[in-house]
Amino acid sequence: MATTSGSGHFQPMLPFGAAFRRAGHEVLVAAPRSFAGQVERAGYPYWPCDDIADEDLAVVHAKIKKRRPARATC
């Protein structure tokens, strides 16, 4: 699995990792170096990736904030 350095992204993935393991698969988590401890505390082997620079994340977050939310249809 691959995750960002945010618990809000990683925690919801954990049930999937557990299901993969129950099905007999090996699970390796690729994550930014700054997030290694959280991955290891969750009991998964860790594959290091570079962290994304704060200024690069700021650009992405600014673009997301400018987008209008999709309209829900019922």
C-alpha positions as CSV (number, residue, x, y, z in Angstrom):
1,M,0.0,0.0,0.0
2,A,1.1,3.6,-0.4
3,T,0.2,6.5,1.9
4,T,0.8,10.1,2.5
5,S,2.2,11.3,5.8
6,G,-1.2,11.9,7.2
7,S,-3.0,9.7,9.7
8,G,-6.3,10.6,8.0
9,H,-5.1,8.9,4.9
10,F,-3.3,6.0,6.5
11,Q,-5.7,4.9,9.2
12,P,-8.6,4.2,6.9
13,M,-6.3,1.9,4.9
14,L,-5.5,-0.3,7.8
15,P,-8.6,-2.5,7.5
16,F,-7.7,-3.2,3.9
17,G,-4.1,-4.1,4.9
18,A,-5.6,-6.5,7.5
19,A,-7.9,-8.1,4.9
20,F,-5.0,-8.5,2.5
21,R,-3.0,-10.3,5.2
22,R,-6.0,-12.6,6.1
23,A,-6.2,-13.5,2.4
24,G,-2.5,-14.6,2.6
25,H,-0.8,-11.6,1.0
26,E,2.3,-9.8,2.2
27,V,1.7,-6.1,2.8
28,L,4.4,-3.5,2.5
29,V,3.6,0.2,3.1
30,A,5.3,2.9,1.0
31,A,5.3,6.2,2.9
32,P,7.3,9.4,3.4
33,R,10.3,9.0,5.7
34,S,8.7,11.3,8.2
35,F,5.8,8.8,8.6
36,A,7.9,5.6,9.2
37,G,7.2,5.4,12.9
38,Q,3.4,5.3,12.4
39,V,3.7,2.6,9.7
40,E,5.9,0.5,11.9
41,R,3.7,1.0,15.0
42,A,0.8,-0.3,13.0
43,G,2.8,-3.5,12.4
44,Y,3.6,-3.2,8.7
45,P,6.9,-3.3,7.0
46,Y,7.9,0.1,5.7
47,W,9.3,1.2,2.3
48,P,10.7,4.7,2.5
49,C,9.8,7.5,0.1
50,D,10.9,11.1,0.0
51,D,8.7,13.6,1.8
52,I,7.0,16.2,-0.3
53,A,8.3,19.7,0.3
54,D,5.9,22.0,2.3
55,E,5.9,24.6,-0.5
56,D,4.8,21.9,-3.1
57,L,2.0,20.7,-0.8
58,A,0.9,24.3,-0.4
59,V,0.5,24.7,-4.1
60,V,-1.7,21.6,-4.3
61,H,-3.8,22.6,-1.3
62,A,-4.4,26.0,-2.8
63,K,-5.7,24.5,-6.0
64,I,-8.0,22.2,-4.1
65,K,-9.4,25.1,-2.1
66,K,-10.2,27.0,-5.3
67,R,-12.3,24.2,-6.8
68,R,-15.9,24.2,-6.2
69,P,-17.3,21.1,-4.6
70,A,-19.2,18.7,-6.8
71,R,-23.0,18.9,-6.5
72,A,-24.6,16.0,-4.8
73,T,-27.5,14.4,-6.6
74,C,-30.2,12.4,-5.0
